[in-house]
Amino acid sequence: MSTSEPVRCERCGRDRAEDTDAEALAWASDTDDSGTHWLCPSCARRHVRDIEGKLPREYW
């Protein structure tokens, strides 16, 4: 990830740059053939079973 790329939650659109340094550490990333996908801490908690079950994103 380049520092010039804006990081936004793929689910809710939250901007990581608006978080404190400590909050920014809680973001979750996933990389696949289409690139890197980011989830804010709230969305990561909400979808933890989907993530662990490796469900396709369209089913979340």
C-alpha positions as MATLAB code, in Angstrom:
seq = 'MSTSEPVRCERCGRDRAEDTDAEALAWASDTDDSGTHWLCPSCARRHVRDIEGKLPREYW';
ca = [
       0.000    0.000    0.000;
       1.370    3.346   -0.962;
       1.029    6.150    1.565;
      -0.549    8.327   -1.136;
      -3.485    5.940   -1.649;
      -6.588    6.840    0.353;
      -7.822    3.923    2.424;
     -11.578    3.607    2.788;
     -13.737    0.853    4.210;
     -15.165   -1.143    1.328;
     -18.463   -1.611    3.223;
     -19.309    1.752    4.809;
     -16.873    4.164    3.137;
     -15.209    5.298    6.379;
     -11.886    7.057    5.748;
      -8.921    5.609    7.652;
      -7.136    8.980    7.618;
      -9.784   10.371    9.992;
      -8.922    7.788   12.685;
      -6.335    8.173   15.425;
      -3.151    6.144   15.062;
      -4.435    3.567   17.560;
      -7.778    3.207   15.736;
      -6.010    2.870   12.382;
      -4.191   -0.230   13.670;
      -7.518   -2.055   14.062;
      -8.378   -1.939   10.354;
      -8.477   -5.290    8.519;
      -7.144   -5.845    5.018;
      -7.574   -8.678    2.561;
      -5.741   -9.093   -0.719;
      -6.988  -11.106   -3.668;
      -6.733  -11.035   -7.462;
      -8.711   -7.790   -7.658;
      -6.499   -5.924   -5.163;
      -6.442   -4.997   -1.492;
      -9.745   -4.544    0.314;
     -10.030   -2.688    3.629;
     -12.598   -2.964    6.424;
     -12.926   -0.536    9.310;
     -13.015   -2.083   12.800;
     -16.830   -1.832   13.016;
     -17.430   -3.577    9.694;
     -14.738   -6.181   10.418;
     -16.489   -7.071   13.692;
     -19.882   -7.148   11.984;
     -18.630   -9.516    9.255;
     -16.128  -11.635   11.185;
     -18.063  -14.874   10.555;
     -18.303  -14.085    6.849;
     -14.567  -13.404    6.714;
     -13.593  -16.524    8.687;
     -15.994  -18.637    6.626;
     -14.426  -17.229    3.438;
     -17.831  -16.298    2.047;
     -17.743  -14.290   -1.186;
     -18.128  -10.539   -0.542;
     -21.385  -10.365   -2.492;
     -23.065  -12.523    0.204;
     -22.175  -10.185    3.063;
];
